[in-house]
Amino acid sequence: MDSIVDPKDFPASHKCTYLNAANVALMYQGAEKAIIEWEKDLAENGSINFDETAEATVFGDLHSAAARLFNARPEDIAVGSSATELISSLAWAVAPGFETNVVSTDIVFPSTLYPWLRVARHTNCEIRLAKGQNSYANPDDVIQLIDNRTAVVCVSHVEYGGGQRYDLLKMADVAHDHDALLVVDATQSAGAVPIDAPACGVDVLVSGGYKWLCGPFGAAVMYLAPHLQNELDPGLVGFRSHKDMWDLQADRLELPTTAQRFEYSTMAYGCAIGLARSIEYLVDVG
Ligand SMILES: Cc1ncc(COP(=O)(O)O)c(C=O)c1O
C-alpha cells in the first residue's frame, strides 16, 4: 500500500503500525515542533515576544485552518481546550428548558452527552436516548425520538465504539423541521472523513484535536452556524469573552458577534498553534 504522507512527518510510525487514532493519534511532526518552539519562547521570553497583540491574535491560524477543514469562514470557528469543554459551554448556552427534550443515543461517548445531562438536572428538560445494541444505534430510532418539543439533537458523527457514521444532512433536516438544533461531536470523524459543515446543515460541530486531526491534547475547535453567533450566551466566560479583550472592565460584558464569543480565557496556546499546523497539513494532503 502506498503511503499518502511522508513517514518522516510521523517519525513514531517507524516503530509500529499504529492503529489507535480513535484513542490518541500520532502527532504530525510539524505540530510537535510548533508547540515546542512556542513553549520554549514563552518560557524564555515571557510576554516580550508573546505580547498583547500576539495573545489577541493567537487563534488566527487555527480559525483559518478549521474553516478550511469544515468549508466555513474563520469567524464561524471557536477554539477551546477540549471537545468536552466546548460542548459544556454550549449546553449551558442553549440550556434546553422544562418541557423540552434533548435527543441522543445511549452508546454515545459520555462527554458528548454528560453536559446535557448536567444541564437537565438544572432545567428538568427530558433526555431521550435511542437504545443501541452491540455499539450500534439505528439512526431511524434516533429520528423517531424527535418531536416538536425537541430543543437539541446531539449525536457523535462517528460513534466511538462501533464506528457507525450518521447521515448529518438527513438528521439536520428532521431536527430543523421540528425547530431543533443539530449539535454534532465530530471528534471521531474530523480529519478522517470530509465534513462540509454548512452543506450538511449542522448548527454546531465540535472536534477534539488529538485523534484524527493528529494534533495535541489541549486544543479543540467548534463550528457555530452564523444564525447562532449573535444568539448564544456561552456557559463559560472570562476576560477573553469581551469583544475587545484588552479593554478590561469587570462591570460589563459584550460578546463578539462571531463564534469567538465561546473563547473566554487563557489556555495552553501553543497547543492551538500546533493543532493549526496539523489541520493545515491534513487539508493540504486532501
Ligand atoms: C466522540 C468523542 N467525543 C469527545 C471525546 C473526548 O474529547 P476531549 O478529550 O477533547 O474532551 C472523545 C474521546 O474519546 C470521543 O470519542
The ligand as an SDF file (V2000), in Angstrom:
LIG
                    3D

 16 16  0  0  0  0  0  0  0  0999 V2000
  -16.7550   11.1850   20.3640 C   0  0  0  0  0  0  0  0  0  0  0  0
  -15.8080   11.7280   21.3920 C   0  0  0  0  0  0  0  0  0  0  0  0
  -16.0360   12.9570   21.8800 N   0  0  0  0  0  0  0  0  0  0  0  0
  -15.2170   13.5020   22.8090 C   0  0  0  0  0  0  0  0  0  0  0  0
  -14.1270   12.8020   23.2830 C   0  0  0  0  0  0  0  0  0  0  0  0
  -13.2690   13.4530   24.3180 C   0  0  0  0  0  0  0  0  0  0  0  0
  -12.8010   14.6520   23.7890 O   0  0  0  0  0  0  0  0  0  0  0  0
  -11.9540   15.6550   24.6970 P   0  0  0  0  0  0  0  0  0  0  0  0
  -10.8960   14.8360   25.3630 O   0  0  0  0  0  0  0  0  0  0  0  0
  -11.3900   16.6400   23.6950 O   0  0  0  0  0  0  0  0  0  0  0  0
  -12.8670   16.3060   25.6560 O   0  0  0  0  0  0  0  0  0  0  0  0
  -13.8570   11.5230   22.7900 C   0  0  0  0  0  0  0  0  0  0  0  0
  -12.7090   10.7640   23.2860 C   0  0  0  0  0  0  0  0  0  0  0  0
  -12.5900    9.5690   23.1330 O   0  0  0  0  0  0  0  0  0  0  0  0
  -14.7230   10.9770   21.8260 C   0  0  0  0  0  0  0  0  0  0  0  0
  -14.5160    9.7570   21.3110 O   0  0  0  0  0  0  0  0  0  0  0  0
  1  2  1  0
  2  3  1  0
  2 15  2  0
  3  4  2  0
  4  5  1  0
  5  6  1  0
  5 12  2  0
  6  7  1  0
  7  8  1  0
  8  9  2  0
  8 10  1  0
  8 11  1  0
 12 13  1  0
 12 15  1  0
 13 14  2  0
 15 16  1  0
M  END
$$$$
